[in-house]
Amino acid sequence: MKKNEIATSILFLIFCISATISFAQSLHPFRVDTVKEKSEVRVSLWFTNDYLFMGRGDSVKAPYLSPYIGYYHKSGLFINGSLSYLTSDGRVDLIKLKGGYDYFGKKTEAGITLTEYFFSDYSYTVQSEMSTALSGYVGYDLSAFMIYADAAVGISESADVFLGGEISRKIYALHDRLRIIPAIYINAGTQMYYDEYYSKRSTQTGSGKGKGAGSQSVSSNNLMVSESSEFQLLDYEADLQISYKIDNVRLYIASTWTFPVNPATVSTDQGIYEEELKNGFYWSTGVRVTFK
């Protein structure tokens, strides 16, 4: 690669990253790139400045530094694992193991994944009472954009059902080294996990073991989220992912806006109050190395 071409590529990437930071977006997991002709091992390192789930988070931010390693067979089968180091508290907060299958056709994509979560007893993230998730997705290429539909079952002490939709577009530049993916999402589901989070983990209710307290701090031994078993719209999200490939290395950056809806009604022995939902923003960056 010529020096002036490298310089142009870097400047263009910096420009796009700057645009990302000022553009309201959301981060869903980065999808697998394309059909793989060879099996490969992927090693990556990510930093995310907060952990939100379905547009909801604790009053105390959870910044994660997360190394990943995974094996992806050319058949579509894969297995990977990661740990998330909570930089604000100085401890490993989450270990995650995944296994599944991805299919890529000319116009269609589909996949299924089983995920096991091992959260720290001291974790105060919203999803921390969930131990297992089984999820699947289908996607179709409409040329102008991709559409996806996904469904999941999350297991805590009870089971939750989630449905989601996505519209996205992959834009390539600089000889396909630069990839930009703007996307919008909608998520719906039940919230049994949220009831358990409020009862056992939340720093807002005084139940959590983490540090900090929210603006609606309520201490109670008898606490319940009234709508936890109802299937309802949970949030809208918007997302911009940018990645740049140099040989077997791909650099990532993404920014996220979340717009939660339908606030929970929390009942305690001191009374009933409606949670205060706020639009959220978080960003993530990382690097991935692929070995074939």
C-alpha positions as CSV (number, residue, x, y, z in Angstrom):
1,M,0.0,0.0,0.0
2,K,1.3,3.4,-0.9
3,K,2.1,6.0,1.8
4,N,-0.3,8.6,0.5
5,E,-3.1,5.9,0.3
6,I,-2.4,5.0,3.9
7,A,-2.5,8.6,5.0
8,T,-5.8,9.2,3.1
9,S,-7.3,6.1,4.7
10,I,-6.4,7.2,8.2
11,L,-7.7,10.7,7.7
12,F,-11.0,9.3,6.4
13,L,-11.3,7.0,9.3
14,I,-10.7,9.8,11.8
15,F,-13.3,11.9,10.1
16,C,-15.8,9.1,10.3
17,I,-15.1,8.4,14.0
18,S,-15.6,12.1,14.7
19,A,-18.9,12.0,13.0
20,T,-19.9,8.9,15.0
21,I,-19.3,10.6,18.3
22,S,-21.7,13.4,17.5
23,F,-24.3,11.1,15.8
24,A,-26.9,9.5,18.1
25,Q,-26.5,5.8,17.8
26,S,-26.8,2.3,19.5
27,L,-24.6,-0.7,19.9
28,H,-25.9,-4.2,19.4
29,P,-23.4,-7.1,19.1
30,F,-21.2,-6.9,16.0
31,R,-22.5,-9.5,13.6
32,V,-20.2,-12.1,11.9
33,D,-18.6,-10.5,8.8
34,T,-19.4,-12.9,5.9
35,V,-19.4,-16.5,4.8
36,K,-16.1,-18.0,6.0
37,E,-14.0,-20.1,3.5
38,K,-11.7,-21.3,6.3
39,S,-12.2,-21.9,10.0
40,E,-10.6,-19.2,12.2
41,V,-9.7,-18.2,15.7
42,R,-10.6,-14.6,16.7
43,V,-9.0,-12.8,19.7
44,S,-10.3,-9.4,20.6
45,L,-10.3,-6.7,23.3
46,W,-13.2,-4.3,23.9
47,F,-14.0,-1.3,26.1
48,T,-17.5,-0.2,26.7
49,N,-18.2,2.8,29.0
50,D,-21.5,1.5,30.4
51,Y,-23.7,-1.6,30.4
52,L,-27.3,-1.2,29.4
53,F,-29.9,-3.8,28.7
54,M,-33.1,-3.1,26.9
55,G,-32.4,0.6,27.4
56,R,-32.1,0.3,31.1
57,G,-29.1,0.6,33.5
58,D,-28.3,1.0,37.1
59,S,-27.7,4.6,38.5
60,V,-24.0,3.6,38.8
61,K,-22.2,3.2,35.4
62,A,-20.6,-0.2,34.7
63,P,-17.5,0.4,32.4
64,Y,-16.2,-2.9,31.1
65,L,-12.8,-3.9,29.6
66,S,-13.4,-7.3,28.0
67,P,-11.1,-9.7,26.3
68,Y,-12.7,-12.3,24.0
69,I,-11.5,-15.5,22.3
70,G,-13.5,-17.6,19.9
71,Y,-13.3,-20.4,17.3
72,Y,-15.5,-20.1,14.2
73,H,-15.7,-23.2,12.0
74,K,-16.3,-22.7,8.2
75,S,-19.5,-24.7,8.6
76,G,-21.0,-21.9,10.7
77,L,-20.6,-23.5,14.1
78,F,-18.8,-21.3,16.7
79,I,-17.9,-21.1,20.4
80,N,-16.4,-18.2,22.2
81,G,-15.8,-16.9,25.7
82,S,-15.1,-13.6,27.4
83,L,-14.7,-11.9,30.7
84,S,-15.6,-8.4,31.6
85,Y,-13.4,-6.5,34.0
86,L,-15.3,-3.7,35.8
87,T,-12.8,-0.9,35.7
88,S,-14.6,1.3,38.2
89,D,-14.5,-1.3,40.9
90,G,-11.4,-3.2,40.0
91,R,-12.8,-6.7,39.6
92,V,-14.1,-9.3,37.1
93,D,-17.9,-8.7,37.0
94,L,-19.0,-11.1,34.3
95,I,-17.8,-14.2,32.5
96,K,-19.7,-15.2,29.4
97,L,-19.7,-18.4,27.3
98,K,-21.4,-18.7,23.9
99,G,-22.0,-21.4,21.4
100,G,-24.1,-21.4,18.2
101,Y,-24.5,-21.6,14.5
102,D,-24.7,-18.9,11.8
103,Y,-25.9,-19.4,8.2
104,F,-25.2,-17.0,5.4
105,G,-26.9,-17.3,2.0
106,K,-26.9,-14.9,-1.0
107,K,-29.9,-12.9,0.4
108,T,-30.6,-14.5,3.8
109,E,-28.9,-14.8,7.2
110,A,-29.9,-16.9,10.2
111,G,-28.4,-18.0,13.4
112,I,-29.0,-19.5,16.9
113,T,-26.9,-18.9,20.0
114,L,-26.9,-20.3,23.6
115,T,-25.2,-17.9,26.1
116,E,-24.3,-18.7,29.7
117,Y,-23.8,-15.6,32.0
118,F,-21.7,-15.8,35.2
119,F,-22.2,-12.5,37.0
120,S,-20.3,-11.5,40.2
121,D,-22.4,-11.6,43.4
122,Y,-21.6,-7.9,43.6
123,S,-22.7,-7.0,40.1
124,Y,-25.3,-4.2,39.9
125,T,-25.9,-4.4,36.1
126,V,-29.6,-4.7,35.1
127,Q,-29.1,-8.1,33.5
128,S,-27.1,-9.6,36.4
129,E,-29.8,-12.0,37.6
130,M,-30.0,-13.6,34.2
131,S,-28.0,-16.8,33.9
132,T,-28.9,-18.3,30.5
133,A,-30.2,-17.0,27.2
134,L,-31.2,-18.8,24.0
135,S,-31.6,-16.5,21.0
136,G,-32.1,-16.8,17.3
137,Y,-32.3,-14.4,14.3
138,V,-33.2,-14.3,10.6
139,G,-32.2,-11.6,8.2
140,Y,-32.9,-10.7,4.6
141,D,-31.1,-8.4,2.2
142,L,-33.4,-6.0,0.4
143,S,-30.4,-4.4,-1.4
144,A,-31.1,-0.9,0.0
145,F,-30.8,-2.3,3.5
146,M,-30.9,-5.4,5.7
147,I,-33.9,-6.3,7.9
148,Y,-33.6,-8.6,10.9
149,A,-36.0,-10.2,13.3
150,D,-34.8,-11.9,16.5
151,A,-36.3,-13.8,19.4
152,A,-34.8,-14.8,22.7
153,V,-35.6,-16.6,26.0
154,G,-33.8,-15.4,29.1
155,I,-33.6,-17.5,32.2
156,S,-33.2,-16.1,35.7
157,E,-35.3,-17.5,38.6
158,S,-38.1,-17.1,36.0
159,A,-38.1,-17.0,32.2
160,D,-38.4,-13.9,30.0
161,V,-39.3,-13.7,26.3
162,F,-37.9,-11.0,24.0
163,L,-38.6,-10.0,20.4
164,G,-36.7,-7.5,18.4
165,G,-36.4,-6.0,14.9
166,E,-33.5,-4.2,13.1
167,I,-33.0,-2.2,9.9
168,S,-29.4,-1.7,9.0
169,R,-27.1,-1.0,6.0
170,K,-23.5,-2.0,5.4
171,I,-21.5,0.7,3.6
172,Y,-18.0,-0.2,2.3
173,A,-15.2,2.2,1.2
174,L,-11.4,2.3,0.8
175,H,-11.3,-1.0,-1.1
176,D,-13.7,-2.6,1.4
177,R,-11.3,-2.0,4.3
178,L,-13.6,0.6,5.9
179,R,-17.1,-0.6,6.9
180,I,-19.9,1.6,8.3
181,I,-23.1,0.2,9.6
182,P,-25.9,2.5,10.6
183,A,-28.9,0.7,12.3
184,I,-32.1,1.2,14.2
185,Y,-33.7,-1.3,16.6
186,I,-36.9,-1.9,18.5
187,N,-37.1,-4.3,21.4
188,A,-40.0,-5.8,23.3
189,G,-40.3,-8.4,26.1
190,T,-41.2,-9.4,29.6
191,Q,-39.2,-8.2,32.6
192,M,-39.0,-10.9,35.2
193,Y,-35.2,-10.4,35.3
194,Y,-35.9,-6.7,36.1
195,D,-38.1,-7.6,39.1
196,E,-35.2,-9.8,40.5
197,Y,-32.7,-7.1,39.7
198,Y,-34.7,-4.5,41.7
199,S,-35.2,-6.9,44.6
200,K,-31.6,-8.1,44.9
201,R,-29.1,-5.9,43.0
202,S,-30.3,-2.3,42.4
203,T,-28.3,0.5,44.0
204,Q,-31.5,2.6,43.6
205,T,-33.5,0.5,46.0
206,G,-30.8,-0.2,48.5
207,S,-30.9,-3.9,47.6
208,G,-27.7,-3.9,45.6
209,K,-24.2,-4.7,46.9
210,G,-22.6,-2.2,44.5
211,K,-21.6,1.3,45.4
212,G,-23.8,4.3,44.7
213,A,-27.4,5.2,45.0
214,G,-30.0,6.6,42.6
215,S,-32.2,9.7,42.7
216,Q,-35.1,7.4,43.6
217,S,-33.4,5.5,46.4
218,V,-35.9,3.4,48.3
219,S,-35.0,0.8,51.0
220,S,-37.4,-2.1,51.2
221,N,-37.6,-5.8,52.0
222,N,-40.8,-6.3,50.0
223,L,-40.3,-5.0,46.5
224,M,-42.0,-6.0,43.2
225,V,-42.1,-4.7,39.6
226,S,-45.8,-4.8,38.8
227,E,-45.5,-5.2,35.0
228,S,-42.7,-7.8,35.1
229,S,-44.8,-10.6,33.5
230,E,-46.3,-8.3,30.8
231,F,-45.0,-8.5,27.3
232,Q,-44.5,-4.9,26.2
233,L,-42.3,-2.5,24.1
234,L,-39.1,-1.8,26.1
235,D,-36.9,0.5,24.0
236,Y,-35.8,2.0,20.7
237,E,-32.2,2.2,19.8
238,A,-30.1,3.8,17.1
239,D,-26.5,2.7,16.3
240,L,-23.5,3.5,14.2
241,Q,-20.7,1.0,14.0
242,I,-17.4,1.8,12.2
243,S,-14.6,-0.7,11.6
244,Y,-11.4,-0.6,9.6
245,K,-9.5,-3.7,8.5
246,I,-5.7,-3.9,8.2
247,D,-4.6,-7.4,7.1
248,N,-5.9,-9.7,9.8
249,V,-6.7,-6.9,12.3
250,R,-10.0,-5.0,12.4
251,L,-10.5,-1.9,14.5
252,Y,-14.0,-1.0,15.8
253,I,-15.8,2.0,17.3
254,A,-19.5,2.4,17.9
255,S,-21.8,4.9,19.6
256,T,-25.3,4.3,21.0
257,W,-28.5,6.1,21.9
258,T,-31.2,4.2,23.7
259,F,-34.8,5.4,24.2
260,P,-36.5,3.3,26.9
261,V,-40.3,3.3,27.1
262,N,-43.0,2.0,29.5
263,P,-41.4,2.7,32.9
264,A,-41.9,0.0,35.6
265,T,-44.2,0.5,38.5
266,V,-42.3,-0.5,41.6
267,S,-44.3,-1.5,44.7
268,T,-42.6,-1.5,48.1
269,D,-43.8,-1.7,51.7
270,Q,-43.3,2.1,51.8
271,G,-45.5,2.8,48.8
272,I,-45.7,2.7,45.0
273,Y,-43.6,4.7,42.6
274,E,-42.9,4.8,38.9
275,E,-39.3,4.5,37.8
276,E,-37.7,7.4,36.1
277,L,-36.5,6.4,32.6
278,K,-33.9,8.4,30.9
279,N,-32.6,8.3,27.3
280,G,-29.1,6.7,27.4
281,F,-25.8,7.0,25.5
282,Y,-22.8,4.8,25.6
283,W,-19.9,4.0,23.3
284,S,-17.6,1.1,22.7
285,T,-14.3,0.5,21.0
286,G,-12.2,-2.5,20.3
287,V,-9.7,-4.4,18.2
288,R,-10.0,-8.0,16.8
289,V,-7.2,-10.2,15.4
290,T,-8.2,-13.2,13.2
291,F,-6.0,-16.3,12.8
292,K,-6.8,-18.8,10.0
